[in-house]
Amino acid sequence: MQKFAMQKFRRVRLTAKVAAAAVVTIATPAVADLKLCNSTASRVGVAIGYQDKDGWSTEGWWNIASQTCETLLKGPVPSRFIYVHAVDYDRGGEWAGKNDMCTGEKSFTIRGVQDCPTRGYKSTGFFEVDTGDAKEWTIRLTDPEPAKK
């Protein structure tokens, strides 16, 4: 009789632990965002491009202070490949690539990447970041390596 009571107590205790774990899981949603960290000595302006279920999109400009990180997109990363263009506000220069996408002069969200000038936008080179289908990703901008003599 006592053995049965002890087994019943263990089962109730285990059920309570599982229920408590389920509440914690429900109460704290998983964070899956696209972030960019500016590990440079300068302030930078950042634009991104990506493909989602509705097609290609570019967004910008995020102004990111030196040595800080910003969430660019909340939720799961929309595509395996993210495209980035950044401008160094303090020292000049940019992080660019060979993938042309549309950008605006001020804050923008643009659908489509074709015929940028015809549509009133600038055609800008973006570099590609392969996230490997990760749901969250952090891109880190760094200062260029000093030129070797």
N, CA, C and O of each residue as an XYZ file, in Angstrom:
596
protein
N       0.809     -1.190      0.000
C       0.000      0.000      0.000
C       0.859      1.263      0.000
O       0.591      2.198     -0.755
N       1.840      1.288      0.806
C       2.707      2.447      0.873
C       3.487      2.607     -0.440
O       3.719      3.736     -0.873
N       3.890      1.517     -1.074
C       4.613      1.561     -2.335
C       3.751      2.227     -3.406
O       4.252      3.054     -4.168
N       2.475      1.886     -3.476
C       1.553      2.471     -4.437
C       1.438      3.979     -4.223
O       1.453      4.738     -5.191
N       1.329      4.409     -3.012
C       1.186      5.830     -2.697
C       2.435      6.598     -3.132
O       2.329      7.711     -3.647
N       3.593      6.024     -2.934
C       4.841      6.673     -3.310
C       4.928      6.798     -4.836
O       5.355      7.839     -5.334
N       4.534      5.761     -5.589
C       4.556      5.821     -7.044
C       3.593      6.895     -7.546
O       3.902      7.639     -8.478
N       2.427      6.962     -6.916
C       1.441      7.958     -7.303
C       1.991      9.370     -7.049
O       1.780     10.262     -7.871
N       2.684      9.585     -5.937
C       3.269     10.878     -5.606
C       4.332     11.262     -6.649
O       4.370     12.407     -7.099
N       5.184     10.317     -7.031
C       6.220     10.585     -8.031
C       5.583     10.957     -9.365
O       6.058     11.878    -10.030
N       4.537     10.278     -9.766
C       3.867     10.537    -11.030
C       3.257     11.945    -11.018
O       3.364     12.667    -12.010
N       2.631     12.337     -9.933
C       2.035     13.668     -9.820
C       3.134     14.725     -9.855
O       2.982     15.756    -10.509
N       4.224     14.478     -9.166
C       5.329     15.429     -9.134
C       5.946     15.598    -10.524
O       6.270     16.715    -10.927
N       6.108     14.505    -11.249
C       6.655     14.546    -12.592
C       5.710     15.309    -13.515
O       6.153     16.119    -14.330
N       4.429     15.055    -13.390
C       3.439     15.765    -14.205
C       3.490     17.260    -13.920
O       3.381     18.061    -14.849
N       3.650     17.650    -12.687
C       3.737     19.062    -12.318
C       4.982     19.695    -12.939
O       4.929     20.838    -13.393
N       6.106     18.967    -12.964
C       7.329     19.495    -13.567
C       7.141     19.692    -15.071
O       7.549     20.717    -15.616
N       6.531     18.721    -15.740
C       6.284     18.826    -17.178
C       5.358     19.999    -17.457
O       5.597     20.760    -18.395
N       4.317     20.158    -16.670
C       3.381     21.268    -16.852
C       4.098     22.602    -16.645
O       3.866     23.547    -17.399
N       4.953     22.690    -15.648
C       5.699     23.920    -15.391
C       6.624     24.224    -16.567
O       6.749     25.381    -16.969
N       7.269     23.208    -17.118
C       8.145     23.400    -18.277
C       7.342     23.879    -19.477
O       7.806     24.737    -20.228
N       6.149     23.339    -19.665
C       5.292     23.744    -20.782
C       4.881     25.204    -20.641
O       4.825     25.926    -21.637
N       4.593     25.647    -19.430
C       4.212     27.037    -19.201
C       5.382     27.953    -19.520
O       5.195     28.996    -20.146
N       6.579     27.583    -19.101
C       7.759     28.390    -19.383
C       7.981     28.474    -20.887
O       8.290     29.548    -21.402
N       7.832     27.373    -21.595
C       8.018     27.362    -23.039
C       6.997     28.253    -23.729
O       7.347     28.981    -24.658
N       5.775     28.210    -23.306
C       4.726     29.027    -23.900
C       4.938     30.503    -23.558
O       4.695     31.370    -24.397
N       5.377     30.791    -22.359
C       5.503     32.172    -21.896
C       6.694     32.893    -22.520
O       6.680     34.122    -22.587
N       7.720     32.183    -22.979
C       8.891     32.831    -23.554
C       9.033     32.421    -25.016
O       9.595     31.366    -25.309
N       8.527     33.251    -25.942
C       8.609     32.898    -27.355
C      10.055     32.857    -27.829
O      10.903     33.595    -27.328
N      10.325     31.998    -28.785
C      11.670     31.893    -29.340
C      11.997     33.164    -30.112
O      11.155     33.695    -30.835
N      13.214     33.643    -29.954
C      13.651     34.832    -30.659
C      14.403     34.390    -31.903
O      15.387     33.656    -31.815
N      13.946     34.829    -33.038
C      14.623     34.540    -34.297
C      14.597     35.817    -35.123
O      13.593     36.131    -35.761
N      15.688     36.543    -35.109
C      15.746     37.832    -35.773
C      16.981     37.920    -36.657
O      17.916     37.132    -36.515
N      16.978     38.881    -37.567
C      18.159     39.239    -38.331
C      18.743     40.477    -37.662
O      18.080     41.509    -37.558
N      19.996     40.366    -37.209
C      20.650     41.470    -36.516
C      21.911     41.868    -37.264
O      22.481     41.080    -38.019
N      22.334     43.098    -37.043
C      23.606     43.557    -37.577
C      24.367     44.238    -36.458
O      23.837     45.109    -35.769
N      25.622     43.833    -36.283
C      26.494     44.446    -35.286
C      27.555     45.272    -36.002
O      28.233     44.789    -36.909
N      27.682     46.508    -35.584
C      28.681     47.417    -36.129
C      29.896     47.368    -35.202
O      29.923     48.022    -34.159
N      30.895     46.586    -35.597
C      32.112     46.437    -34.786
C      33.201     47.393    -35.230
O      34.381     47.156    -34.970
N      32.821     48.468    -35.894
C      33.801     49.441    -36.382
C      33.892     50.625    -35.430
O      33.156     50.718    -34.447
N      34.817     51.528    -35.751
C      34.984     52.751    -34.962
C      34.077     53.879    -35.467
O      34.125     54.990    -34.939
N      33.249     53.602    -36.487
C      32.422     54.632    -37.119
C      30.935     54.342    -36.997
O      30.520     53.217    -36.718
N      30.141     55.393    -37.215
C      28.705     55.206    -37.399
C      28.503     54.720    -38.822
O      29.193     55.172    -39.736
N      27.558     53.797    -39.023
C      27.301     53.279    -40.361
C      25.816     53.352    -40.696
O      24.958     53.324    -39.813
N      25.535     53.445    -41.992
C      24.178     53.353    -42.508
C      24.066     52.020    -43.229
O      24.952     51.659    -44.003
N      22.985     51.284    -42.985
C      22.851     49.923    -43.517
C      21.540     49.767    -44.275
O      20.485     50.231    -43.843
N      21.642     49.097    -45.424
C      20.472     48.679    -46.202
C      20.590     47.171    -46.432
O      21.694     46.640    -46.556
N      19.449     46.489    -46.488
C      19.461     45.047    -46.733
C      18.499     44.708    -47.871
O      17.557     45.446    -48.160
N      18.769     43.576    -48.500
C      17.887     43.039    -49.525
C      17.652     41.573    -49.244
O      18.529     40.890    -48.714
N      16.473     41.081    -49.596
C      16.138     39.673    -49.375
C      14.943     39.302    -50.234
O      14.229     40.163    -50.749
N      14.745     38.006    -50.373
C      13.586     37.500    -51.097
C      12.665     36.809    -50.107
O      13.105     35.943    -49.351
N      11.383     37.184    -50.103
C      10.396     36.525    -49.254
C       9.304     35.943    -50.152
O       9.474     35.886    -51.370
N       8.205     35.518    -49.575
C       7.141     34.861    -50.350
C       6.533     35.778    -51.408
O       5.927     35.300    -52.367
N       6.690     37.098    -51.240
C       6.129     38.057    -52.191
C       7.143     38.554    -53.217
O       6.800     39.374    -54.068
N       8.377     38.078    -53.153
C       9.408     38.500    -54.106
C      10.542     39.242    -53.419
O      10.739     39.123    -52.210
N      11.291     40.014    -54.213
C      12.453     40.735    -53.710
C      12.055     42.032    -53.019
O      11.098     42.702    -53.410
N      12.816     42.366    -51.980
C      12.578     43.589    -51.230
C      13.912     44.144    -50.748
O      14.819     43.390    -50.394
N      14.022     45.466    -50.738
C      15.169     46.111    -50.096
C      14.628     47.091    -49.063
O      13.562     47.682    -49.239
N      15.392     47.249    -47.977
C      14.998     48.155    -46.893
C      16.225     48.876    -46.375
O      17.324     48.322    -46.384
N      16.049     50.102    -45.925
C      17.143     50.859    -45.335
C      16.604     52.213    -44.897
O      15.406     52.429    -45.075
N      17.281     53.034    -44.407
C      18.599     52.968    -43.854
C      18.508     52.878    -42.335
O      17.802     53.655    -41.690
N      19.223     51.931    -41.789
C      19.386     51.866    -40.335
C      20.678     52.585    -40.028
O      21.700     52.314    -40.659
N      20.656     53.495    -39.074
C      21.855     54.201    -38.617
C      22.321     53.515    -37.347
O      21.636     53.534    -36.325
N      23.498     52.908    -37.427
C      23.975     52.075    -36.322
C      25.274     52.654    -35.765
O      26.268     52.794    -36.478
N      25.242     52.982    -34.496
C      26.407     53.576    -33.835
C      27.546     52.565    -33.741
O      27.333     51.355    -33.823
N      28.743     53.082    -33.569
C      29.936     52.257    -33.392
C      29.767     51.307    -32.205
O      29.264     51.698    -31.152
N      30.186     50.078    -32.384
C      30.210     49.061    -31.318
C      28.816     48.748    -30.767
O      28.672     48.462    -29.579
N      27.790     48.799    -31.622
C      26.439     48.435    -31.190
C      25.810     47.474    -32.195
O      26.292     47.318    -33.317
N      24.728     46.838    -31.768
C      23.975     45.911    -32.613
C      22.531     46.393    -32.717
O      21.998     46.990    -31.781
N      21.906     46.131    -33.858
C      20.507     46.484    -34.084
C      19.781     45.296    -34.698
O      20.359     44.553    -35.492
N      18.527     45.117    -34.335
C      17.686     44.124    -34.997
C      17.140     44.778    -36.261
O      16.452     45.796    -36.191
N      17.449     44.191    -37.420
C      16.985     44.740    -38.688
C      15.619     44.181    -39.068
O      14.758     44.912    -39.557
N      15.424     42.896    -38.845
C      14.140     42.248    -39.123
C      13.759     41.376    -37.942
O      14.565     40.569    -37.479
N      12.549     41.530    -37.457
C      12.053     40.692    -36.363
C      11.419     39.436    -36.952
O      10.762     39.488    -37.991
N      11.625     38.311    -36.276
C      11.076     37.045    -36.757
C      12.128     36.268    -37.536
O      13.266     36.717    -37.674
N      11.745     35.110    -38.041
C      12.709     34.267    -38.765
C      13.294     34.975    -39.984
O      12.606     35.738    -40.662
N      14.568     34.712    -40.252
C      15.241     35.260    -41.426
C      14.441     34.845    -42.666
O      14.162     33.659    -42.840
N      14.066     35.797    -43.531
C      13.139     35.500    -44.624
C      13.698     34.642    -45.752
O      12.926     34.013    -46.476
N      15.021     34.599    -45.924
C      15.593     33.798    -47.005
C      17.016     33.394    -46.663
O      17.659     33.985    -45.796
N      17.494     32.372    -47.367
C      18.848     31.887    -47.103
C      19.887     32.974    -47.371
O      20.846     33.126    -46.615
N      19.690     33.722    -48.443
C      20.661     34.753    -48.806
C      20.112     36.138    -48.448
O      19.013     36.519    -48.851
N      20.910     36.866    -47.685
C      20.601     38.246    -47.318
C      21.669     39.108    -47.985
O      22.837     38.725    -48.035
N      21.276     40.247    -48.485
C      22.199     41.134    -49.186
C      22.335     42.422    -48.377
O      21.352     42.958    -47.865
N      23.580     42.909    -48.272
C      23.873     44.047    -47.394
C      24.684     45.093    -48.147
O      25.594     44.773    -48.911
N      24.328     46.343    -47.909
C      25.122     47.484    -48.353
C      25.221     48.412    -47.143
O      24.217     48.722    -46.503
N      26.442     48.850    -46.840
C      26.635     49.743    -45.695
C      27.571     50.882    -46.071
O      28.472     50.725    -46.895
N      27.338     52.021    -45.450
C      28.121     53.234    -45.703
C      28.746     53.686    -44.386
O      28.070     53.755    -43.359
N      30.039     53.992    -44.426
C      30.751     54.524    -43.262
C      30.544     56.029    -43.234
O      31.093     56.746    -44.070
N      29.760     56.514    -42.282
C      29.443     57.940    -42.204
C      30.619     58.793    -41.737
O      30.729     59.956    -42.124
N      31.492     58.233    -40.918
C      32.545     59.032    -40.295
C      33.840     59.086    -41.106
O      34.456     60.148    -41.203
N      34.258     57.976    -41.682
C      35.531     57.927    -42.398
C      35.377     57.782    -43.905
O      36.365     57.795    -44.640
N      34.134     57.642    -44.366
C      33.919     57.435    -45.794
C      34.083     55.965    -46.141
O      34.521     55.170    -45.310
N      33.739     55.611    -47.347
C      33.845     54.232    -47.800
C      32.544     53.481    -47.591
O      31.592     54.003    -47.010
N      32.518     52.258    -48.070
C      31.307     51.454    -47.988
C      31.632     49.968    -48.052
O      32.719     49.566    -48.466
N      30.671     49.173    -47.635
C      30.695     47.736    -47.799
C      29.708     47.473    -48.925
O      28.507     47.691    -48.767
N      30.210     47.004    -50.061
C      29.363     46.850    -51.243
C      29.678     45.516    -51.908
O      30.594     44.803    -51.500
N      28.912     45.197    -52.925
C      29.126     43.955    -53.655
C      28.629     44.082    -55.077
O      28.313     45.176    -55.544
N      28.562     42.953    -55.759
C      28.211     42.945    -57.182
C      26.728     42.692    -57.448
O      26.314     42.619    -58.605
N      25.931     42.560    -56.401
C      24.497     42.298    -56.560
C      23.739     43.620    -56.508
O      23.561     44.201    -55.438
N      23.294     44.091    -57.670
C      22.606     45.385    -57.741
C      21.163     45.272    -57.282
O      20.414     44.397    -57.717
N      20.789     46.193    -56.379
C      19.434     46.286    -55.862
C      19.091     47.758    -55.706
O      19.968     48.619    -55.775
N      17.826     48.037    -55.497
C      17.354     49.421    -55.406
C      17.497     49.975    -53.987
O      17.241     49.284    -53.001
N      17.917     51.249    -53.913
C      17.944     51.957    -52.632
C      17.356     53.350    -52.827
O      17.282     53.858    -53.946
N      16.943     53.953    -51.726
C      16.433     55.318    -51.722
C      17.385     56.212    -50.967
O      18.284     55.728    -50.279
N      17.197     57.509    -51.088
C      18.050     58.480    -50.397
C      17.788     58.495    -48.894
O      18.713     58.631    -48.094
N      16.526     58.355    -48.523
C      16.132     58.369    -47.106
C      15.570     56.998    -46.760
O      15.696     56.063    -47.550
N      14.969     56.868    -45.619
C      14.379     55.599    -45.177
C      13.484     55.027    -46.279
O      12.675     55.757    -46.851
N      13.616     53.734    -46.583
C      12.875     53.156    -47.694
C      12.554     51.678    -47.484
O      13.242     50.974    -46.746
N      11.510     51.235    -48.140
C      11.184     49.832    -48.375
C      10.759     49.769    -49.831
O       9.792     50.420    -50.228
N      11.474     48.993    -50.624
C      11.236     48.933    -52.065
C      10.991     47.484    -52.464
O      11.761     46.594    -52.105
N       9.925     47.259    -53.202
C       9.636     45.932    -53.755
C      10.225     45.847    -55.155
O      10.040     46.744    -55.978
N      10.940     44.751    -55.413
C      11.543     44.523    -56.719
C      12.941     45.104    -56.798
O      13.267     46.069    -56.107
N      13.784     44.491    -57.668
C      15.171     44.941    -57.808
C      15.512     45.320    -59.253
O      16.661     45.651    -59.545
N      14.537     45.275    -60.153
C      14.783     45.608    -61.550
C      14.475     47.082    -61.812
O      13.674     47.709    -61.119
N      15.151     47.613    -62.849
C      14.875     48.955    -63.364
C      14.864     50.029    -62.279
O      13.983     50.888    -62.268
N      15.818     49.986    -61.384
C      15.837     50.936    -60.261
C      15.772     52.395    -60.721
O      14.890     53.127    -60.272
N      16.684     52.848    -61.609
C      16.642     54.264    -62.012
C      15.322     54.644    -62.692
O      14.808     55.741    -62.474
N      14.779     53.753    -63.506
C      13.511     54.022    -64.185
C      12.394     54.250    -63.179
O      11.470     55.024    -63.430
N      12.482     53.572    -62.036
C      11.446     53.699    -61.006
C      11.763     54.791    -59.979
O      11.036     54.958    -59.000
N      12.856     55.535    -60.209
C      13.184     56.653    -59.319
C      14.097     56.286    -58.163
O      14.202     57.042    -57.197
N      14.761     55.138    -58.242
C      15.665     54.690    -57.178
C      17.092     54.607    -57.694
O      17.332     54.663    -58.901
N      18.019     54.477    -56.790
C      19.423     54.294    -57.130
C      19.721     52.791    -57.213
O      19.231     52.023    -56.386
N      20.506     52.371    -58.190
C      20.962     50.986    -58.280
C      22.261     50.883    -57.482
O      23.241     51.558    -57.798
N      22.270     50.038    -56.447
C      23.366     49.977    -55.480
C      23.875     48.543    -55.369
O      23.086     47.598    -55.390
N      25.191     48.382    -55.251
C      25.797     47.056    -55.113
C      25.743     46.549    -53.680
O      26.162     47.238    -52.750
N      25.223     45.338    -53.511
C      25.105     44.685    -52.207
C      25.989     43.446    -52.173
O      26.165     42.778    -53.193
N      26.547     43.135    -51.005
C      27.284     41.872    -50.871
C      26.349     40.812    -50.294
O      25.402     41.125    -49.573
N      26.629     39.570    -50.620
C      25.768     38.438    -50.253
C      26.220     37.791    -48.948
O      27.413     37.603    -48.713
N      25.246     37.453    -48.102
C      25.489     36.727    -46.857
C      24.670     35.438    -46.928
O      23.448     35.482    -47.068
N      25.341     34.300    -46.832
C      24.665     32.995    -46.849
C      24.380     32.582    -45.414
O      25.300     32.259    -44.663
N      23.106     32.594    -45.033
C      22.725     32.242    -43.658
C      22.566     30.742    -43.472
O      22.371     30.274    -42.350
N      22.647     29.977    -44.567
C      22.501     28.529    -44.464
C      21.122     28.096    -43.995
O      20.991     27.045    -43.368
N      20.103     28.872    -44.281
C      18.722     28.589    -43.860
C      18.514     28.711    -42.352
O      17.560     28.148    -41.815
N      19.394     29.438    -41.662
C      19.217     29.660    -40.219
C      17.986     30.533    -40.000
O      17.655     31.365    -40.845
N      17.321     30.351    -38.893
C      16.153     31.164    -38.561
C      16.547     32.495    -37.932
O      15.788     33.462    -37.985
N      17.732     32.540    -37.340
C      18.246     33.806    -36.809
C      19.688     33.942    -37.245
O      20.395     32.947    -37.405
N      20.126     35.186    -37.440
C      21.468     35.416    -37.971
C      21.936     36.786    -37.537
O      21.144     37.725    -37.454
N      23.231     36.901    -37.260
C      23.839     38.182    -36.943
C      24.955     38.451    -37.941
O      25.860     37.635    -38.114
N      24.879     39.595    -38.591
C      25.907     40.051    -39.525
C      26.795     41.014    -38.761
O      26.298     41.871    -38.030
N      28.111     40.881    -38.923
C      29.040     41.751    -38.198
C      29.885     42.538    -39.196
O      30.606     41.953    -40.004
N      29.793     43.879    -39.134
C      30.650     44.730    -39.949
C      31.901     45.037    -39.150
O      31.826     45.377    -37.969
N      33.055     44.915    -39.797
C      34.334     45.180    -39.127
C      35.143     46.188    -39.927
O      34.902     46.390    -41.117
N      36.096     46.813    -39.266
C      37.014     47.723    -39.946
C      37.850     46.918    -40.940
O      38.140     45.745    -40.701
N      38.238     47.544    -42.055
C      39.074     46.837    -43.010
C      40.450     46.535    -42.399
O      40.940     47.250    -41.525
N      41.043     45.462    -42.888
C      42.391     45.113    -42.451
C      43.352     46.155    -42.993
O      43.174     46.616    -44.120
N      44.381     46.547    -42.215
C      45.363     47.514    -42.727
C      46.095     46.907    -43.930
O      46.370     45.708    -43.956
N      46.402     47.734    -44.909
C      47.120     47.263    -46.099
C      48.532     46.822    -45.713
O      49.231     47.501    -44.961
N      48.931     45.668    -46.246
C      50.292     45.161    -45.970
C      51.263     45.858    -46.893
O      50.989     46.072    -48.074
N      52.405     46.206    -46.329
C      53.436     46.921    -47.121
C      54.422     45.957    -47.697
O      55.355     46.367    -48.387
